[in-house]
Amino acid sequence: MVSKQIEVDYLKTYHNDDCELTLDSFSGGESYTIKHLLYSDGSHSIGYISYDDSGKIWSLEVFPKHRGNDYGRVILKDYIQSSDLRTHVLSPISEELVSYYETIGFRETSDYESYLSEFPLMELNV
């Protein structure tokens, strides 16, 4: 079970049993900074979510050794519940992920990322 979340430092490398993750800060032209929350099961890092202050979810990953335990849903729901924002947006990268995010409550919009034109942005209003 996921027991803790921590906001991670930028430009720092985190090691897990079978992978290494380097998270760095990124500021975009529209004055946003991507932040990261690293999730743990109490003894091992299990995954992370990257987001900005506008509600855009840039990345969600569960580390390979911990996949198949529904940690992605746990991380995403925890982040949304702990956020003060009412709207969250993400860009799925596969049809499978479109279906997955729909089960959480995200809905397709008519907007597309300029670099990901295959799948529309998805939005969740809470």
C-alpha positions as CSV (number, residue, x, y, z in Angstrom):
1,M,0.0,0.0,0.0
2,V,1.2,3.5,-0.8
3,S,2.1,5.1,2.5
4,K,3.8,8.4,1.7
5,Q,4.3,11.0,-0.9
6,I,7.2,13.5,-1.0
7,E,7.9,16.4,-3.3
8,V,11.3,15.5,-4.8
9,D,14.3,17.8,-5.4
10,Y,15.1,18.8,-8.9
11,L,18.3,17.5,-10.6
12,K,18.5,14.6,-8.3
13,T,18.7,10.9,-9.1
14,Y,16.5,8.4,-7.2
15,H,17.4,4.7,-7.2
16,N,14.9,1.9,-7.0
17,D,15.5,-1.9,-7.1
18,D,15.5,-2.2,-10.8
19,C,15.6,1.3,-12.2
20,E,17.1,4.8,-11.8
21,L,15.1,8.0,-12.2
22,T,16.5,11.5,-12.7
23,L,14.0,14.3,-12.3
24,D,14.8,17.8,-13.3
25,S,13.0,21.0,-13.3
26,F,11.6,22.4,-16.5
27,S,10.1,25.8,-17.1
28,G,8.1,26.5,-20.2
29,G,7.5,29.6,-22.2
30,E,4.2,30.1,-20.6
31,S,5.7,30.5,-17.1
32,Y,5.0,27.1,-15.7
33,T,7.3,24.8,-13.7
34,I,6.9,21.0,-13.6
35,K,6.8,19.5,-10.1
36,H,7.2,15.9,-9.2
37,L,5.7,13.8,-6.4
38,L,7.5,10.5,-5.7
39,Y,5.4,7.8,-4.1
40,S,6.7,5.0,-1.8
41,D,5.3,1.9,-0.2
42,G,7.2,2.6,2.9
43,S,10.5,1.0,1.9
44,H,10.7,1.4,-1.9
45,S,9.9,4.1,-4.4
46,I,7.0,2.8,-6.5
47,G,6.3,5.6,-8.9
48,Y,5.8,9.3,-9.5
49,I,3.6,11.9,-11.0
50,S,4.8,15.1,-12.7
51,Y,2.4,18.1,-12.9
52,D,2.3,21.9,-13.1
53,D,0.2,24.5,-11.2
54,S,-2.4,24.7,-14.0
55,G,-3.6,21.2,-13.5
56,K,-1.7,19.6,-16.4
57,I,-0.4,16.2,-15.6
58,W,2.8,15.8,-17.6
59,S,3.8,12.2,-16.6
60,L,2.6,9.3,-14.4
61,E,4.8,6.3,-14.0
62,V,4.9,3.2,-11.9
63,F,8.3,1.6,-11.8
64,P,8.5,-1.8,-13.6
65,K,8.8,-4.0,-10.4
66,H,5.6,-2.5,-9.0
67,R,3.3,-2.6,-12.1
68,G,0.1,-4.6,-12.1
69,N,-0.9,-3.6,-8.6
70,D,-3.1,-0.6,-9.5
71,Y,-0.5,1.8,-8.1
72,G,-1.0,4.1,-11.1
73,R,-4.7,4.7,-10.1
74,V,-3.7,5.1,-6.4
75,I,-1.1,7.7,-7.3
76,L,-3.4,9.6,-9.7
77,K,-6.3,9.6,-7.3
78,D,-4.2,10.7,-4.4
79,Y,-2.7,13.6,-6.3
80,I,-6.1,14.8,-7.5
81,Q,-7.6,14.5,-4.0
82,S,-4.7,16.4,-2.5
83,S,-4.8,19.2,-5.1
84,D,-6.7,22.4,-4.7
85,L,-7.4,22.5,-8.4
86,R,-10.8,21.6,-9.8
87,T,-9.7,20.7,-13.3
88,H,-6.9,18.3,-14.3
89,V,-5.7,17.6,-17.9
90,L,-3.4,14.9,-19.4
91,S,-2.3,13.6,-22.7
92,P,-2.7,9.8,-23.1
93,I,-0.1,8.2,-25.4
94,S,-2.0,5.1,-26.3
95,E,-5.6,3.9,-26.9
96,E,-5.2,1.6,-23.9
97,L,-4.5,4.7,-21.7
98,V,-7.5,6.6,-23.0
99,S,-9.7,3.7,-21.8
100,Y,-7.8,3.5,-18.5
101,Y,-8.2,7.2,-17.7
102,E,-11.9,7.1,-18.6
103,T,-12.4,4.5,-15.8
104,I,-11.0,7.2,-13.4
105,G,-13.3,9.8,-14.7
106,F,-11.3,11.7,-17.4
107,R,-13.1,12.6,-20.6
108,E,-11.7,13.3,-24.0
109,T,-11.7,16.9,-25.2
110,S,-11.5,18.3,-28.7
111,D,-8.0,19.7,-28.0
112,Y,-4.7,18.1,-29.0
113,E,-1.1,18.6,-27.9
114,S,0.9,19.9,-30.8
115,Y,3.4,17.1,-30.4
116,L,0.9,14.3,-29.7
117,S,-1.7,14.6,-32.4
118,E,-3.0,11.0,-32.3
119,F,-5.0,11.2,-29.1
120,P,-7.0,14.2,-27.7
121,L,-6.3,15.8,-24.3
122,M,-8.4,14.3,-21.5
123,E,-9.9,16.4,-18.7
124,L,-11.2,15.6,-15.2
125,N,-13.4,18.1,-13.4
126,V,-13.8,17.5,-9.7
